[in-house]
Amino acid sequence: MIALYIALGLLAAFLLTIMVRALLFVPPRPVTAAAGEMEIDHLRLTASLQAMVRIPTISYAEEGRADQKQFDRFVGLLQDTYPRVFARAGFQKLGKNGLLLHLPGQSSGHPSVLMAHYDVVPVEEALWTHPPFSGEVIEGELWGRGSLDTKCTLMAILEAAESLLKEGFTPKHDLYLSFGGDEECLGADAAAIVDYLEQQGIRPAFVLDEGGAIVNNVFPGVSTPAALIGIAEKGNVFADLVATGKSGHASAPPASQAVGILARALHRLHQKPFPFTLTKAARELFDTLGRHSTFLYKLIFANLWCFAPLLNLICKKTGGELNALVRTTVAQTRLSASPAYNVLPNEARAGLNLRLISGDSKEQAKARLARIIRDPRVAVNIDRGSEPSSVSPTKGEAWERLTGAIAAIYPNTIISPYLMVAASDSRHFCRISQHVYRFTGLPLSRAQLQMIHSQDERIPIALLPDLVRFYVQVMQRC
């Protein structure tokens, strides 16, 4: 009986603890900021983005496959469209197609970098409702590859700078504009730009690249729009599984075949995901958005010390971005074997795309793949990739600069850190800056986010003025 009383007492204490923690799990005072009036030429913004989209700056991993003339055309378009920016800053071409512009400030200390990329992924034109490089505006939306990723932000950065320079603006500190031409194929433009800045002894106090957006219903129990700022990004690794078997005539197949060996390996990877990991970025996301959630979810997110296994289960079952926030993920993307129906292949290959959680590494992930597969007939090879980035702070002047700009243009929005699960050029800047953030500055729906790298990519032109205003706010704080 005494043991029962003790057990009931412990249960009551546990329930009281998690209830009190949930009741105290309330949001902090929101960030507020005011934005001044600014005239925006809506037609100019639309025309500028249309002109950019109409130039097919498609990048490829294979050397020499990209059409260099299109990239040169794009640079010429920028020079013609933004004469004040290029007259004041000039530009350097670094790497294959990287552009670095330098707007001198009142001081050369504590410089800032605003980033975008102007290359785009290839298209399958037959799948598009409207031509992917037409830049057509249909029912208030501008269609085209790159309209969301990320020619819109490149346009907004340059429009903001051109407008401010017209008014005689000089930033408080040096401002650099960094535009890559091979981000989509893990190219070297951004690395070349960072090499140059490092050689010049320039260590940015603030770096802003594409990344999170303002989204609705992104978190359980939260309906208020949330601005998600990437304070870190996952590593991005391309790997190959190579299964070997006996080649020969398909009329007499052996008991063990390369394709079957590979299929078992892929099944094992699917059945055994990488371990649950709560990074600083994920913890801060759950802490921030959890405070705005319903009481049931507050019970979970205020008490992750005991409910982390439940969260792990939820993430594994739902998959998608929630699951990607808490573990290294393995996407099975490519398959190849015999070129003929009646020929047994000596090898069967599968391509994998791993996104490494903070704290993981390429070599650790390779070793874990081999342990899960447990088959010496399957080789695990790393083709290429990047390690996870460092984690930027969510306190201090650089963070407040960004959150103030968001609050000024998008009031009544929850501002939260998060872990960016995609890769961006900003990872290179972690080498020379401790304050690297990833935020696109746009309110986007789930449907719009899913258009990125897919067919029918398009952006509502009504979003463009506030995007420019956002970058104006950022520049005025630089």
URPEBEL-V899505 format. One record per residue. RES is the residue in three letters. SS is DSSP state (@ for helix, = for strand, . for the rest). PHI is phi in whole degrees, 0 to 359 (none if undefined). Layout:
res/ss/phi
RES/SS/PHI
RES/SS/PHI
//
This chain:
res/ss/phi
MET/./none
ILE/@/299
ALA/@/298
LEU/@/296
TYR/@/298
ILE/@/296
ALA/@/297
LEU/@/295
GLY/@/296
LEU/@/295
LEU/@/297
ALA/@/297
ALA/@/296
PHE/@/297
LEU/@/297
LEU/@/296
THR/@/297
ILE/@/291
MET/@/292
VAL/@/296
ARG/@/299
ALA/@/292
LEU/@/294
LEU/./273
PHE/./275
VAL/./243
PRO/./291
PRO/./286
ARG/./297
PRO/./291
VAL/./287
THR/./232
ALA/./198
ALA/./252
ALA/./245
GLY/./285
GLU/./288
MET/./210
GLU/./281
ILE/./236
ASP/./271
HIS/@/301
LEU/@/295
ARG/@/296
LEU/@/300
THR/@/298
ALA/@/296
SER/@/295
LEU/@/291
GLN/@/302
ALA/@/297
MET/@/292
VAL/@/296
ARG/./288
ILE/./260
PRO/./280
THR/./276
ILE/=/275
SER/./255
TYR/./226
ALA/./292
GLU/./285
GLU/./299
GLY/./86
ARG/./277
ALA/./291
ASP/./272
GLN/@/298
LYS/@/299
GLN/@/291
PHE/@/292
ASP/@/294
ARG/@/300
PHE/@/295
VAL/@/298
GLY/@/298
LEU/@/299
LEU/@/299
GLN/@/297
ASP/@/287
THR/@/278
TYR/./234
PRO/@/296
ARG/@/295
VAL/@/299
PHE/@/286
ALA/@/290
ARG/@/283
ALA/@/264
GLY/./62
PHE/./201
GLN/=/242
LYS/=/260
LEU/=/235
GLY/./71
LYS/./285
ASN/./220
GLY/=/287
LEU/=/241
LEU/=/234
LEU/=/248
HIS/=/235
LEU/=/262
PRO/./298
GLY/./255
GLN/./293
SER/=/220
SER/=/270
GLY/=/281
HIS/=/53
PRO/=/290
SER/=/238
VAL/=/228
LEU/=/249
MET/=/237
ALA/=/197
HIS/=/230
TYR/./245
ASP/./277
VAL/=/226
VAL/./278
PRO/./297
VAL/./234
GLU/./252
GLU/@/302
ALA/@/295
LEU/@/273
TRP/./272
THR/./289
HIS/./232
PRO/./307
PRO/./289
PHE/./237
SER/./273
GLY/./65
GLU/./293
VAL/=/254
ILE/=/231
GLU/./51
GLY/./81
GLU/=/237
LEU/=/265
TRP/=/268
GLY/./150
ARG/./295
GLY/./96
SER/./299
LEU/./259
ASP/./230
THR/./230
LYS/@/293
CYS/@/295
THR/@/287
LEU/@/299
MET/@/300
ALA/@/294
ILE/@/299
LEU/@/289
GLU/@/296
ALA/@/297
ALA/@/295
GLU/@/299
SER/@/294
LEU/@/293
LEU/@/296
LYS/@/300
GLU/./270
GLY/./85
PHE/./289
THR/./230
PRO/./296
LYS/./297
HIS/=/232
ASP/=/307
LEU/=/237
TYR/=/249
LEU/=/248
SER/=/242
PHE/=/237
GLY/=/267
GLY/./245
ASP/./212
GLU/@/298
GLU/@/290
CYS/@/241
LEU/./54
GLY/./281
ALA/./250
ASP/@/301
ALA/@/296
ALA/@/298
ALA/@/294
ILE/@/295
VAL/@/295
ASP/@/304
TYR/@/297
LEU/@/298
GLU/@/296
GLN/@/297
GLN/./276
GLY/./75
ILE/./268
ARG/./237
PRO/./300
ALA/./274
PHE/=/200
VAL/=/228
LEU/=/230
ASP/=/232
GLU/=/300
GLY/=/164
GLY/=/294
ALA/=/229
ILE/=/267
VAL/=/231
ASN/./256
ASN/./52
VAL/./273
PHE/=/224
PRO/./304
GLY/./81
VAL/=/243
SER/./255
THR/./292
PRO/./304
ALA/=/236
ALA/=/269
LEU/=/261
ILE/=/255
GLY/=/287
ILE/=/260
ALA/=/199
GLU/=/223
LYS/./285
GLY/=/290
ASN/=/230
VAL/=/233
PHE/=/258
ALA/=/228
ASP/=/238
LEU/=/258
VAL/=/237
ALA/=/261
THR/=/252
GLY/./211
LYS/./268
SER/./277
GLY/=/151
HIS/=/281
ALA/@/289
SER/@/287
ALA/@/225
PRO/./291
PRO/./286
ALA/./294
SER/./239
GLN/./241
ALA/@/302
VAL/@/295
GLY/@/294
ILE/@/300
LEU/@/295
ALA/@/299
ARG/@/296
ALA/@/297
LEU/@/294
HIS/@/296
ARG/@/297
LEU/@/295
HIS/@/293
GLN/@/283
LYS/./232
PRO/./292
PHE/./294
PRO/./292
PHE/./295
THR/./222
LEU/./264
THR/./280
LYS/@/301
ALA/@/296
ALA/@/292
ARG/@/301
GLU/@/289
LEU/@/298
PHE/@/296
ASP/@/292
THR/@/289
LEU/@/285
GLY/@/301
ARG/./292
HIS/./261
SER/./271
THR/./286
PHE/@/298
LEU/@/300
TYR/@/286
LYS/@/299
LEU/@/303
ILE/@/285
PHE/@/281
ALA/./277
ASN/./226
LEU/@/295
TRP/@/301
CYS/@/240
PHE/@/256
ALA/@/304
PRO/@/299
LEU/@/294
LEU/@/298
ASN/@/302
LEU/@/297
ILE/@/299
CYS/@/296
LYS/@/296
LYS/@/286
THR/@/276
GLY/./65
GLY/@/66
GLU/@/292
LEU/@/299
ASN/@/293
ALA/@/293
LEU/./289
VAL/./237
ARG/./197
THR/./293
THR/=/252
VAL/=/234
ALA/=/259
GLN/=/269
THR/=/243
ARG/=/224
LEU/=/219
SER/=/204
ALA/./207
SER/./285
PRO/./278
ALA/./224
TYR/./294
ASN/./253
VAL/=/234
LEU/=/283
PRO/./280
ASN/./286
GLU/=/227
ALA/=/233
ARG/=/238
ALA/=/228
GLY/=/264
LEU/=/240
ASN/=/243
LEU/=/263
ARG/=/245
LEU/=/276
ILE/./289
SER/./306
GLY/./99
ASP/./273
SER/./213
LYS/@/299
GLU/@/290
GLN/@/296
ALA/@/294
LYS/@/300
ALA/@/295
ARG/@/292
LEU/@/304
ALA/@/296
ARG/@/293
ILE/@/291
ILE/@/290
ARG/./53
ASP/./211
PRO/./295
ARG/./280
VAL/=/245
ALA/=/270
VAL/=/250
ASN/=/238
ILE/=/271
ASP/=/283
ARG/=/191
GLY/=/162
SER/=/236
GLU/./281
PRO/./301
SER/./282
SER/./289
VAL/./252
SER/./272
PRO/./286
THR/./247
LYS/./220
GLY/./105
GLU/@/298
ALA/@/296
TRP/@/296
GLU/@/292
ARG/@/300
LEU/@/288
THR/@/294
GLY/@/294
ALA/@/295
ILE/@/297
ALA/@/296
ALA/@/292
ILE/@/263
TYR/./236
PRO/./296
ASN/./61
THR/./248
ILE/=/288
ILE/=/250
SER/=/221
PRO/=/291
TYR/=/201
LEU/=/265
MET/=/285
VAL/./271
ALA/./267
ALA/./253
SER/./219
ASP/@/294
SER/@/297
ARG/@/301
HIS/@/294
PHE/@/285
CYS/@/297
ARG/@/292
ILE/./237
SER/./214
GLN/./266
HIS/./235
VAL/=/247
TYR/=/236
ARG/=/230
PHE/=/208
THR/=/278
GLY/=/84
LEU/=/231
PRO/=/277
LEU/./230
SER/./279
ARG/@/301
ALA/@/298
GLN/@/292
LEU/@/298
GLN/@/286
MET/@/284
ILE/./296
HIS/./70
SER/./243
GLN/./282
ASP/./62
GLU/./298
ARG/=/197
ILE/=/225
PRO/=/295
ILE/@/292
ALA/@/294
LEU/@/278
LEU/@/294
PRO/@/301
ASP/@/292
LEU/@/296
VAL/@/295
ARG/@/301
PHE/@/300
TYR/@/291
VAL/@/299
GLN/@/299
VAL/@/297
MET/@/296
GLN/@/293
ARG/./263
CYS/./282
//
